[in-house]
Amino acid sequence: MNEQDEARLVRLEELLAHQQAAIEDLSRQLTESWRETDKLRRELARLNDRFQDIEDATGGPPANQPPPHW
């Protein structure tokens, strides 16, 4: 193998290492995003349940009245 081929091979190995690091970083970010999305979905479901409980307890949605400070 001549010097030019060896330099080319080293460059390709460097690029591969950088790409692998980028893929691992993106994978971690994606995993973190999925966890956050799941957390937010659970929170939204919990809030929807609470809102539904409030509506059920009061007999429906609140009347369209201005706030007391008006």
C-alpha positions as CSV (number, residue, x, y, z in Angstrom):
1,M,0.0,0.0,0.0
2,N,1.4,3.3,-1.0
3,E,1.5,6.5,1.1
4,Q,-1.4,8.1,-0.7
5,D,-3.7,5.0,-0.2
6,E,-2.7,4.9,3.5
7,A,-3.6,8.6,4.0
8,R,-6.9,8.0,2.2
9,L,-7.7,5.1,4.4
10,V,-6.8,7.0,7.6
11,R,-9.1,9.8,6.4
12,L,-12.0,7.4,5.8
13,E,-11.5,5.9,9.2
14,E,-11.6,9.4,10.8
15,L,-14.8,10.2,8.9
16,L,-16.4,6.9,10.0
17,A,-15.5,7.6,13.6
18,H,-17.1,11.0,13.5
19,Q,-20.2,9.6,11.8
20,Q,-20.5,6.9,14.5
21,A,-20.2,9.5,17.2
22,A,-22.9,11.7,15.5
23,I,-25.2,8.7,15.2
24,E,-24.8,7.8,18.8
25,D,-25.4,11.4,19.8
26,L,-28.6,11.5,17.7
27,S,-29.8,8.2,19.1
28,R,-29.4,9.5,22.7
29,Q,-31.2,12.7,21.8
30,L,-34.0,10.7,20.1
31,T,-34.3,8.5,23.2
32,E,-34.5,11.5,25.5
33,S,-37.1,13.1,23.2
34,W,-39.3,9.9,23.3
35,R,-39.0,9.9,27.1
36,E,-40.1,13.5,27.4
37,T,-42.9,13.0,24.9
38,D,-44.2,10.0,26.9
39,K,-43.9,12.0,30.1
40,L,-45.9,14.9,28.6
41,R,-48.6,12.5,27.2
42,R,-49.1,11.0,30.6
43,E,-49.3,14.5,32.2
44,L,-51.8,15.6,29.5
45,A,-53.9,12.5,30.1
46,R,-53.8,13.2,33.9
47,L,-54.9,16.8,33.4
48,N,-57.7,15.7,31.0
49,D,-58.9,13.3,33.6
50,R,-58.9,16.0,36.3
51,F,-60.7,18.4,34.0
52,Q,-63.3,15.8,33.2
53,D,-63.7,15.1,36.9
54,I,-64.3,18.8,37.6
55,E,-66.8,19.0,34.7
56,D,-68.6,16.0,36.0
57,A,-68.7,17.4,39.6
58,T,-70.1,20.8,38.5
59,G,-72.6,19.4,36.0
60,G,-70.8,20.5,32.8
61,P,-68.4,23.1,31.5
62,P,-68.3,26.4,33.4
63,A,-70.8,29.0,32.2
64,N,-69.4,31.6,29.9
65,Q,-69.2,34.4,32.5
66,P,-66.7,37.1,32.9
67,P,-64.2,36.7,35.8
68,P,-65.3,38.2,39.2
69,H,-62.9,41.2,38.8
70,W,-64.9,42.6,35.8
